Amino acid sequence: MISIEGDYLEGGGQIIRTALAMSALTGKAFEAADIRKARSNPGIKAQHLHCIKALEQLCDATTEGAELGSTRLKFIPGSFRAKNLEIDIGTAGSISLLLQSLLVPLMFSGKKCKLTLTGGTSGKWQMPFDYFINVFAPHLRKFARIDAKLLRRGYYPKGGGKVELRIDPKSSMTGTSDPGKLIQEIREYVKPIDLAEQGELLQIKGISHASTKLENANVAERQAREAANMLKARFDCPVNVQTEYADTYSPGSGITLWAIFAKSGEDVDFLDPVIIGSDAIGERGKPAEKVGRDAAQELAEEINSKAAADQHLEDNIIPFLALAGGRIKVAKLTDHTRTNMYIVEKFLGGLFDIDEQEKIIQVKREK
């Protein structure tokens, strides 16, 4: 039984989400204590409970402590079987964060499946689904084909956003409890992840969105215009930020930006792309122009850092980096990233080498 400190470093729900993913992938049981201990509302929240319940179905797992507010969880997976799932988080809980638990085992299950998920598609302290589609998912093409569609946007507090994902794995590895064998087999068909340099900046794209209730105030256009003007003034490349409005249960707005690079002397590598992103969310009393500026400023800083993995990508890609090998260069080693490394190594053993000076995280291929 693997023992996990639920208050390690960042101490948030990511610890449980990643532990569930790695447990389902490897077939190894774990027990976590002090879950979200330092939070104002400690313990398991609805979003985490949906992660647990979904993997109970997929793994035929036995659990203890799987209830709202619980600060302890024991998860004992059985045999993993991918299947279609429909999950309604019931709040504006993040769909993208739910996927942190589901994607890893499903992408190595060897069986196609469809996920229909309802909840929040953008909000504070979560990956917007626009970021998932345009930045994160392209980095996963080497492992599986992922077709992701945003069917309806969902803002805080009512949520109600809806997405559909179809996952077509390239291999069947789920449930391989020997970490060495698991890693060896994956690395036989997958090239190492290579995010050590940005390369040449080709273009910047984006999506500025808002609920139809904000259309008369031109919120989406104002966000987009401010972000685009700021980026055009700083970078010599095409900048295209699209706008859209949607009928939503709660009013809201947001913007996601991403920069696309070509590695030195090469065209865009669609199996190993360099795409970095940023986002900002609208809030009551926050001008739309500031929302656009915040997202543009964050992206500009990521581009100028010369890092090839932005602060949001770096922690999310850690499980896949461990499995495929390779290296990533980041602007800043975040606590989220260090926490994810801690969890992944609990299941796969010591894998990561960190060059603190160059801010490079590397995995030795001979592991």
C-alpha positions as a Markdown table, in Angstrom:
| # | Residue | x | y | z |
|---|---|---|---|---|
| 1 | Met | 0.0 | 0.0 | 0.0 |
| 2 | Ile | 1.5 | 3.3 | -1.1 |
| 3 | Ser | 1.3 | 6.0 | 1.5 |
| 4 | Ile | 0.8 | 9.6 | 0.4 |
| 5 | Glu | 0.9 | 12.9 | 2.3 |
| 6 | Gly | -2.2 | 14.8 | 1.2 |
| 7 | Asp | -0.7 | 18.1 | 2.5 |
| 8 | Tyr | 2.6 | 17.8 | 0.6 |
| 9 | Leu | 3.8 | 21.2 | -0.8 |
| 10 | Glu | 0.9 | 22.6 | -2.8 |
| 11 | Gly | -1.4 | 20.4 | -0.7 |
| 12 | Gly | -4.4 | 20.6 | -3.0 |
| 13 | Gly | -6.7 | 18.3 | -4.8 |
| 14 | Gln | -4.2 | 17.6 | -7.5 |
| 15 | Ile | -2.5 | 15.2 | -5.2 |
| 16 | Ile | -5.6 | 13.0 | -5.1 |
| 17 | Arg | -6.4 | 13.4 | -8.8 |
| 18 | Thr | -2.9 | 12.3 | -9.9 |
| 19 | Ala | -2.7 | 9.5 | -7.3 |
| 20 | Leu | -6.0 | 8.1 | -8.7 |
| 21 | Ala | -4.7 | 8.3 | -12.2 |
| 22 | Met | -1.4 | 6.5 | -11.4 |
| 23 | Ser | -3.1 | 3.9 | -9.2 |
| 24 | Ala | -5.5 | 3.1 | -12.0 |
| 25 | Leu | -2.6 | 2.9 | -14.5 |
| 26 | Thr | -0.3 | 0.7 | -12.4 |
| 27 | Gly | -2.9 | -1.3 | -10.4 |
| 28 | Lys | -1.2 | -0.2 | -7.2 |
| 29 | Ala | -3.3 | 0.7 | -4.2 |
| 30 | Phe | -2.7 | 3.9 | -2.1 |
| 31 | Glu | -3.7 | 5.5 | 1.1 |
| 32 | Ala | -3.7 | 9.3 | 1.5 |
| 33 | Ala | -4.0 | 11.3 | 4.7 |
| 34 | Asp | -4.5 | 15.0 | 5.5 |
| 35 | Ile | -6.2 | 15.7 | 2.2 |
| 36 | Arg | -6.3 | 19.4 | 1.5 |
| 37 | Lys | -5.5 | 19.9 | 5.2 |
| 38 | Ala | -4.5 | 23.6 | 4.9 |
| 39 | Arg | -7.5 | 24.7 | 2.8 |
| 40 | Ser | -10.3 | 26.7 | 4.4 |
| 41 | Asn | -12.7 | 23.8 | 3.6 |
| 42 | Pro | -10.3 | 20.7 | 3.9 |
| 43 | Gly | -11.0 | 17.3 | 2.7 |
| 44 | Ile | -12.6 | 15.8 | -0.4 |
| 45 | Lys | -14.8 | 18.1 | -2.5 |
| 46 | Ala | -17.5 | 17.1 | -5.0 |
| 47 | Gln | -15.1 | 17.3 | -8.0 |
| 48 | His | -12.7 | 14.9 | -6.3 |
| 49 | Leu | -15.5 | 12.6 | -5.4 |
| 50 | His | -16.6 | 12.4 | -9.0 |
| 51 | Cys | -13.0 | 11.4 | -9.9 |
| 52 | Ile | -13.1 | 8.6 | -7.3 |
| 53 | Lys | -16.5 | 7.3 | -8.4 |
| 54 | Ala | -15.6 | 7.3 | -12.0 |
| 55 | Leu | -12.4 | 5.3 | -11.4 |
| 56 | Glu | -14.3 | 3.0 | -9.1 |
| 57 | Gln | -16.4 | 2.0 | -12.1 |
| 58 | Leu | -13.4 | 1.7 | -14.5 |
| 59 | Cys | -11.2 | -0.2 | -12.0 |
| 60 | Asp | -13.8 | -2.1 | -10.1 |
| 61 | Ala | -12.1 | -0.5 | -7.1 |
| 62 | Thr | -12.6 | -0.8 | -3.4 |
| 63 | Thr | -12.5 | 2.5 | -1.4 |
| 64 | Glu | -12.6 | 3.8 | 2.1 |
| 65 | Gly | -13.2 | 7.5 | 3.0 |
| 66 | Ala | -14.7 | 8.3 | -0.4 |
| 67 | Glu | -17.1 | 11.0 | 0.9 |
| 68 | Leu | -17.4 | 14.7 | 1.0 |
| 69 | Gly | -15.2 | 16.3 | 3.6 |
| 70 | Ser | -13.1 | 13.2 | 4.2 |
| 71 | Thr | -9.4 | 13.9 | 4.8 |
| 72 | Arg | -8.4 | 10.3 | 4.3 |
| 73 | Leu | -8.8 | 8.0 | 1.3 |
| 74 | Lys | -7.9 | 4.4 | 0.6 |
| 75 | Phe | -8.1 | 3.3 | -3.0 |
| 76 | Ile | -7.6 | -0.3 | -4.0 |
| 77 | Pro | -7.9 | -0.8 | -7.8 |
| 78 | Gly | -9.0 | -4.0 | -9.5 |
| 79 | Ser | -8.8 | -4.8 | -13.2 |
| 80 | Phe | -9.1 | -1.7 | -15.4 |
| 81 | Arg | -11.7 | -1.7 | -18.2 |
| 82 | Ala | -12.2 | 1.4 | -20.4 |
| 83 | Lys | -15.8 | 2.2 | -21.2 |
| 84 | Asn | -18.0 | 5.1 | -22.1 |
| 85 | Leu | -18.9 | 7.4 | -19.2 |
| 86 | Glu | -21.3 | 10.3 | -18.6 |
| 87 | Ile | -20.4 | 12.4 | -15.6 |
| 88 | Asp | -22.3 | 15.5 | -14.3 |
| 89 | Ile | -20.2 | 17.3 | -11.6 |
| 90 | Gly | -23.4 | 19.1 | -10.7 |
| 91 | Thr | -21.5 | 22.4 | -10.0 |
| 92 | Ala | -19.0 | 24.6 | -11.8 |
| 93 | Gly | -16.3 | 22.1 | -10.7 |
| 94 | Ser | -13.7 | 21.9 | -13.4 |
| 95 | Ile | -14.1 | 19.4 | -16.2 |
| 96 | Ser | -10.4 | 19.7 | -17.1 |
| 97 | Leu | -9.4 | 18.9 | -13.5 |
| 98 | Leu | -11.6 | 15.8 | -13.6 |
| 99 | Leu | -9.7 | 14.7 | -16.6 |
| 100 | Gln | -6.4 | 14.7 | -14.6 |
| 101 | Ser | -7.7 | 11.5 | -13.1 |
| 102 | Leu | -9.3 | 9.9 | -16.1 |
| 103 | Leu | -6.9 | 10.6 | -19.1 |
| 104 | Val | -3.8 | 8.8 | -18.0 |
| 105 | Pro | -5.3 | 5.3 | -17.5 |
| 106 | Leu | -7.8 | 5.7 | -20.4 |
| 107 | Met | -5.0 | 6.7 | -22.9 |
| 108 | Phe | -3.2 | 3.4 | -22.2 |
| 109 | Ser | -6.2 | 1.1 | -22.0 |
| 110 | Gly | -6.1 | -0.2 | -25.5 |
| 111 | Lys | -9.8 | 0.5 | -26.0 |
| 112 | Lys | -11.7 | 3.4 | -27.6 |
| 113 | Cys | -14.1 | 5.2 | -25.3 |
| 114 | Lys | -16.3 | 8.3 | -25.2 |
| 115 | Leu | -16.6 | 10.7 | -22.2 |
| 116 | Thr | -19.5 | 13.1 | -21.9 |
| 117 | Leu | -18.7 | 15.5 | -19.0 |
| 118 | Thr | -20.8 | 18.3 | -17.5 |
| 119 | Gly | -19.5 | 21.0 | -15.2 |
| 120 | Gly | -17.3 | 24.1 | -15.4 |
| 121 | Thr | -15.3 | 24.9 | -18.5 |
| 122 | Ser | -13.4 | 27.9 | -17.2 |
| 123 | Gly | -12.9 | 29.4 | -13.8 |
| 124 | Lys | -10.4 | 30.4 | -11.1 |
| 125 | Trp | -7.5 | 28.0 | -10.4 |
| 126 | Gln | -8.4 | 25.6 | -13.2 |
| 127 | Met | -7.4 | 24.8 | -16.7 |
| 128 | Pro | -9.9 | 26.3 | -19.2 |
| 129 | Phe | -11.2 | 23.7 | -21.6 |
| 130 | Asp | -10.0 | 26.0 | -24.5 |
| 131 | Tyr | -6.5 | 25.5 | -23.1 |
| 132 | Phe | -7.0 | 21.8 | -22.9 |
| 133 | Ile | -8.1 | 21.6 | -26.5 |
| 134 | Asn | -5.5 | 23.9 | -28.0 |
| 135 | Val | -2.4 | 23.6 | -25.7 |
| 136 | Phe | -2.5 | 20.4 | -23.6 |
| 137 | Ala | -4.2 | 17.9 | -25.9 |
| 138 | Pro | -1.7 | 18.4 | -28.9 |
| 139 | His | 1.1 | 17.3 | -26.6 |
| 140 | Leu | -0.7 | 14.0 | -26.0 |
| 141 | Arg | -1.0 | 12.9 | -29.7 |
| 142 | Lys | 1.9 | 10.6 | -29.5 |
| 143 | Phe | 0.1 | 8.5 | -26.9 |
| 144 | Ala | -3.5 | 8.5 | -28.2 |
| 145 | Arg | -5.9 | 10.2 | -30.5 |
| 146 | Ile | -8.1 | 12.6 | -28.6 |
| 147 | Asp | -11.0 | 14.3 | -30.2 |
| 148 | Ala | -12.3 | 16.9 | -27.9 |
| 149 | Lys | -15.4 | 19.1 | -28.4 |
| 150 | Leu | -16.8 | 22.0 | -26.3 |
| 151 | Leu | -20.5 | 21.6 | -26.6 |
| 152 | Arg | -21.6 | 24.2 | -24.1 |
| 153 | Arg | -19.7 | 26.7 | -21.9 |
| 154 | Gly | -20.2 | 26.6 | -18.1 |
| 155 | Tyr | -19.2 | 29.5 | -15.8 |
| 156 | Tyr | -19.2 | 29.9 | -12.0 |
| 157 | Pro | -21.4 | 29.3 | -10.0 |
| 158 | Lys | -23.9 | 27.2 | -11.9 |
| 159 | Gly | -21.6 | 25.5 | -14.3 |
| 160 | Gly | -23.6 | 23.4 | -16.8 |
| 161 | Gly | -20.8 | 23.4 | -19.4 |
| 162 | Lys | -20.7 | 20.2 | -21.5 |
| 163 | Val | -17.8 | 18.6 | -23.4 |
| 164 | Glu | -17.3 | 15.4 | -25.3 |
| 165 | Leu | -14.1 | 13.5 | -25.7 |
| 166 | Arg | -13.3 | 10.4 | -27.8 |
| 167 | Ile | -10.1 | 8.7 | -26.8 |
| 168 | Asp | -8.4 | 6.2 | -29.1 |
| 169 | Pro | -5.3 | 4.7 | -27.4 |
| 170 | Lys | -2.3 | 3.6 | -29.3 |
| 171 | Ser | -1.4 | 0.9 | -26.8 |
| 172 | Ser | -2.7 | -1.2 | -23.9 |
| 173 | Met | -0.7 | -0.9 | -20.8 |
| 174 | Thr | -3.2 | -0.2 | -18.0 |
| 175 | Gly | -2.8 | -2.4 | -15.0 |
| 176 | Thr | 0.9 | -3.2 | -15.6 |
| 177 | Ser | 2.1 | -3.2 | -11.9 |
| 178 | Asp | 5.8 | -3.5 | -12.8 |
| 179 | Pro | 6.9 | 0.1 | -13.3 |
| 180 | Gly | 10.0 | -0.9 | -15.2 |
| 181 | Lys | 8.1 | -3.0 | -17.6 |
| 182 | Leu | 5.4 | -0.4 | -18.1 |
| 183 | Ile | 7.9 | 2.3 | -18.9 |
| 184 | Gln | 10.0 | 0.1 | -21.1 |
| 185 | Glu | 7.0 | -0.9 | -23.2 |
| 186 | Ile | 5.7 | 2.6 | -23.6 |
| 187 | Arg | 9.2 | 3.9 | -24.6 |
| 188 | Glu | 9.5 | 1.2 | -27.3 |
| 189 | Tyr | 6.8 | 3.0 | -29.4 |
| 190 | Val | 6.9 | 6.6 | -28.1 |
| 191 | Lys | 9.6 | 9.1 | -28.7 |
| 192 | Pro | 10.8 | 11.1 | -25.7 |
| 193 | Ile | 9.1 | 14.4 | -25.0 |
| 194 | Asp | 11.3 | 17.2 | -26.2 |
| 195 | Leu | 10.4 | 20.6 | -24.8 |
| 196 | Ala | 13.9 | 21.9 | -24.1 |
| 197 | Glu | 13.7 | 24.9 | -26.4 |
| 198 | Gln | 11.0 | 27.1 | -27.9 |
| 199 | Gly | 12.4 | 27.5 | -31.4 |
| 200 | Glu | 10.9 | 30.1 | -33.8 |
| 201 | Leu | 7.6 | 31.9 | -32.8 |
| 202 | Leu | 5.3 | 31.3 | -35.8 |
| 203 | Gln | 1.9 | 32.7 | -34.6 |
| 204 | Ile | -0.3 | 33.6 | -31.6 |
| 205 | Lys | -3.9 | 32.5 | -31.5 |
| 206 | Gly | -6.7 | 32.9 | -29.0 |
| 207 | Ile | -10.4 | 32.6 | -28.1 |
| 208 | Ser | -12.2 | 35.4 | -26.2 |
| 209 | His | -15.6 | 34.2 | -25.0 |
| 210 | Ala | -18.5 | 35.5 | -23.0 |
| 211 | Ser | -22.1 | 34.7 | -22.2 |
| 212 | Thr | -24.8 | 36.3 | -24.4 |
| 213 | Lys | -25.9 | 38.5 | -21.5 |
| 214 | Leu | -22.6 | 40.4 | -21.9 |
| 215 | Glu | -22.8 | 40.8 | -25.7 |
| 216 | Asn | -24.3 | 44.3 | -25.6 |
| 217 | Ala | -21.3 | 45.4 | -23.6 |
| 218 | Asn | -19.0 | 43.9 | -26.3 |
| 219 | Val | -17.1 | 42.0 | -23.6 |
| 220 | Ala | -15.6 | 39.3 | -25.8 |
| 221 | Glu | -14.4 | 41.9 | -28.4 |
| 222 | Arg | -12.9 | 44.2 | -25.8 |
| 223 | Gln | -10.9 | 41.3 | -24.2 |
| 224 | Ala | -9.7 | 40.1 | -27.6 |
| 225 | Arg | -8.8 | 43.6 | -28.9 |
| 226 | Glu | -6.8 | 44.5 | -25.8 |
| 227 | Ala | -4.9 | 41.2 | -25.8 |
| 228 | Ala | -4.2 | 41.3 | -29.6 |
| 229 | Asn | -3.0 | 44.9 | -29.6 |
| 230 | Met | -0.6 | 44.2 | -26.7 |
| 231 | Leu | 0.9 | 41.1 | -28.3 |
| 232 | Lys | 1.2 | 42.7 | -31.8 |
| 233 | Ala | 3.2 | 45.5 | -30.2 |
| 234 | Arg | 5.6 | 43.0 | -28.6 |
| 235 | Phe | 6.0 | 40.2 | -31.1 |
| 236 | Asp | 6.6 | 40.1 | -34.9 |
| 237 | Cys | 4.2 | 37.4 | -35.8 |
| 238 | Pro | 0.5 | 37.0 | -36.8 |
| 239 | Val | -1.9 | 37.4 | -33.9 |
| 240 | Asn | -5.5 | 36.1 | -34.3 |
| 241 | Val | -7.9 | 36.2 | -31.3 |
| 242 | Gln | -11.4 | 35.0 | -32.2 |
| 243 | Thr | -14.5 | 36.0 | -30.3 |
| 244 | Glu | -17.7 | 34.1 | -29.4 |
| 245 | Tyr | -20.8 | 34.3 | -27.3 |
| 246 | Ala | -22.7 | 31.5 | -25.7 |
| 247 | Asp | -26.0 | 30.9 | -23.8 |
| 248 | Thr | -24.9 | 29.9 | -20.3 |
| 249 | Tyr | -26.5 | 29.2 | -17.0 |
| 250 | Ser | -24.4 | 31.9 | -15.3 |
| 251 | Pro | -22.9 | 35.0 | -16.9 |
| 252 | Gly | -19.2 | 35.0 | -17.3 |
| 253 | Ser | -16.3 | 35.6 | -19.7 |
| 254 | Gly | -12.7 | 34.5 | -20.3 |
| 255 | Ile | -9.9 | 34.4 | -22.8 |
| 256 | Thr | -7.3 | 31.8 | -23.7 |
| 257 | Leu | -4.2 | 32.6 | -25.7 |
| 258 | Trp | -1.5 | 30.3 | -27.2 |
| 259 | Ala | 1.7 | 30.7 | -29.0 |
| 260 | Ile | 2.9 | 28.1 | -31.6 |
| 261 | Phe | 6.6 | 27.6 | -32.3 |
| 262 | Ala | 8.7 | 25.6 | -34.8 |
| 263 | Lys | 11.8 | 24.0 | -33.5 |
| 264 | Ser | 15.0 | 25.3 | -34.9 |
| 265 | Gly | 15.4 | 24.4 | -38.6 |
| 266 | Glu | 12.1 | 22.5 | -38.6 |
| 267 | Asp | 8.4 | 22.9 | -39.3 |
| 268 | Val | 5.8 | 22.4 | -36.6 |
| 269 | Asp | 6.2 | 18.9 | -35.2 |
| 270 | Phe | 2.6 | 17.7 | -34.7 |
| 271 | Leu | 3.7 | 14.8 | -32.6 |
| 272 | Asp | 6.0 | 16.8 | -30.4 |
| 273 | Pro | 4.8 | 20.4 | -30.7 |
| 274 | Val | 5.9 | 23.5 | -28.8 |
| 275 | Ile | 2.8 | 25.3 | -27.8 |
| 276 | Ile | 2.6 | 27.5 | -24.7 |
| 277 | Gly | -0.5 | 29.2 | -23.4 |
| 278 | Ser | -2.1 | 31.6 | -20.9 |
| 279 | Asp | -5.6 | 32.5 | -19.8 |
| 280 | Ala | -7.6 | 35.0 | -17.7 |
| 281 | Ile | -11.1 | 34.9 | -16.4 |
| 282 | Gly | -13.7 | 37.7 | -16.2 |
| 283 | Glu | -14.9 | 38.8 | -12.7 |
| 284 | Arg | -17.5 | 41.2 | -11.5 |
| 285 | Gly | -16.0 | 44.7 | -11.4 |
| 286 | Lys | -13.0 | 43.7 | -13.5 |
| 287 | Pro | -12.9 | 45.6 | -16.9 |
| 288 | Ala | -12.8 | 43.4 | -20.0 |
| 289 | Glu | -9.7 | 45.2 | -21.1 |
| 290 | Lys | -7.9 | 44.1 | -18.0 |
| 291 | Val | -8.9 | 40.5 | -18.6 |
| 292 | Gly | -7.3 | 40.7 | -22.0 |
| 293 | Arg | -4.2 | 42.5 | -20.7 |
| 294 | Asp | -3.7 | 39.9 | -17.9 |
| 295 | Ala | -3.8 | 37.0 | -20.4 |
| 296 | Ala | -1.5 | 38.8 | -22.9 |
| 297 | Gln | 1.0 | 39.8 | -20.2 |
| 298 | Glu | 1.2 | 36.2 | -18.9 |
| 299 | Leu | 1.8 | 34.8 | -22.4 |
| 300 | Ala | 4.4 | 37.5 | -23.1 |
| 301 | Glu | 6.3 | 36.6 | -20.0 |
| 302 | Glu | 6.2 | 32.9 | -20.9 |
| 303 | Ile | 7.5 | 33.6 | -24.4 |
| 304 | Asn | 10.2 | 35.9 | -23.1 |
| 305 | Ser | 11.3 | 33.2 | -20.6 |
| 306 | Lys | 12.4 | 31.0 | -23.5 |
| 307 | Ala | 10.7 | 28.1 | -21.7 |
| 308 | Ala | 9.0 | 25.5 | -23.9 |
| 309 | Ala | 6.5 | 24.4 | -21.3 |
| 310 | Asp | 4.3 | 27.1 | -19.6 |
| 311 | Gln | 3.4 | 27.1 | -15.9 |
| 312 | His | 0.1 | 25.3 | -16.5 |
| 313 | Leu | 1.5 | 22.7 | -18.9 |
| 314 | Glu | 4.5 | 21.8 | -16.8 |
| 315 | Asp | 2.6 | 20.1 | -14.0 |
| 316 | Asn | 0.0 | 18.5 | -16.2 |
| 317 | Ile | 2.6 | 16.8 | -18.5 |
| 318 | Ile | 4.6 | 15.3 | -15.6 |
| 319 | Pro | 2.9 | 11.8 | -15.7 |
| 320 | Phe | 3.4 | 11.6 | -19.5 |
| 321 | Leu | 7.0 | 12.8 | -19.2 |
| 322 | Ala | 7.7 | 10.1 | -16.7 |
| 323 | Leu | 6.3 | 7.4 | -19.0 |
| 324 | Ala | 7.8 | 8.6 | -22.3 |
| 325 | Gly | 11.1 | 10.0 | -21.0 |
| 326 | Gly | 12.6 | 13.3 | -22.3 |
| 327 | Arg | 12.9 | 16.8 | -20.9 |
| 328 | Ile | 11.1 | 20.0 | -20.5 |
| 329 | Lys | 12.4 | 23.6 | -19.8 |
| 330 | Val | 10.1 | 25.7 | -17.6 |
| 331 | Ala | 10.1 | 29.4 | -16.6 |
| 332 | Lys | 9.6 | 28.5 | -13.0 |
| 333 | Leu | 9.4 | 25.2 | -11.1 |
| 334 | Thr | 6.0 | 25.5 | -9.4 |
| 335 | Asp | 4.9 | 23.7 | -6.3 |
| 336 | His | 2.2 | 22.1 | -8.5 |
| 337 | Thr | 4.9 | 20.6 | -10.6 |
| 338 | Arg | 7.0 | 19.4 | -7.7 |
| 339 | Thr | 3.9 | 17.9 | -6.1 |
| 340 | Asn | 3.0 | 16.0 | -9.2 |
| 341 | Met | 6.6 | 14.7 | -9.4 |
| 342 | Tyr | 6.3 | 13.5 | -5.8 |
| 343 | Ile | 3.1 | 11.6 | -6.6 |
| 344 | Val | 4.3 | 10.1 | -9.9 |
| 345 | Glu | 7.5 | 8.8 | -8.2 |
| 346 | Lys | 5.5 | 7.2 | -5.5 |
| 347 | Phe | 4.1 | 4.8 | -8.2 |
| 348 | Leu | 7.0 | 4.6 | -10.7 |
| 349 | Gly | 10.1 | 5.1 | -8.5 |
| 350 | Gly | 12.7 | 7.8 | -8.7 |
| 351 | Leu | 12.6 | 9.2 | -12.3 |
| 352 | Phe | 13.3 | 12.9 | -12.4 |
| 353 | Asp | 16.5 | 14.9 | -12.5 |
| 354 | Ile | 16.1 | 18.6 | -12.0 |
| 355 | Asp | 18.6 | 21.2 | -13.2 |
| 356 | Glu | 17.5 | 24.1 | -10.8 |
| 357 | Gln | 19.8 | 26.5 | -12.6 |
| 358 | Glu | 18.5 | 25.9 | -16.1 |
| 359 | Lys | 15.0 | 25.0 | -14.9 |
| 360 | Ile | 15.1 | 21.7 | -16.9 |
| 361 | Ile | 13.2 | 18.6 | -15.7 |
| 362 | Gln | 14.7 | 15.5 | -17.3 |
| 363 | Val | 13.9 | 11.8 | -17.2 |
| 364 | Lys | 16.6 | 9.2 | -17.9 |
| 365 | Arg | 15.5 | 7.0 | -20.8 |
| 366 | Glu | 17.3 | 4.0 | -19.4 |
| 367 | Lys | 15.0 | 3.9 | -16.3 |
